[in-house]
């Protein structure tokens, strides 16, 4: 993936028509991801600067930096004016691109000096992309689209919002029976014991902290990762929120998913 990206990992409807959708997305780290985080009704896991080696991010920022597509004129208020044209637009774009070189040099020097990646990587944030797994109920997605698919939204988050909206609008959700599961990365459950599939799905979601799950890890490896994260003290249980069961019992519980659903995290109590 070289830039903005969206794909649906799981899309499910329970017997009374409540819908839950999980997407894998790529968007600009500092220009759009903080705006996404203001929408609190989602479960999220994302790539971490604390997990990715500095040399990997240096290579990515050199070869595939985030570059704004719209270069709006400065004016009062939160929205930019009409787009810059001619040499002013060219100058703004060239300065943006060249500004990453001092940041790359700083990250390399700090890394060579022995500084941990959780700090050395931060100076490159404006040019980085971030991958994330996001789960939300239909009402949460609609509230997100109302704000972010709007002409007044920042173009950098508007673009990913419109991509997600289009994907969900054209998706044919899986109709679950009571007791069946919404399983990101694991729609085909026929050949794996269900308990292991639940944990494997959670483990696959967790892998986005380093890089998006690409099928190279086995079901057993993914399941082991999911169980290990849930058993740690304190538990790293957020990936379990993407694995969700259609349940006939309604209980309002902590977390983004309510109604006639319960997540693996709620079931495990972590």
Secondary structure by P-SEA (a helix, b strand, c coil): ccccccccccccccccbbbbbbbbbccccccccccccccccccbbbbbcccccaaaaaaaaaccccccccccccccccccccccccaaaaaaaaaaaacaaaaaaaaaaaaaaccccccccccccccbbbbbbbbbcaaaaaaaaaccccccccaaaaaaaaaaaaaaaacbbbbbcccccccccccccccccaaaaaaaaaaaaaccccccccccccaaaaaaaaaaaaaccccccccccccccccccccccccccccccccccccccc
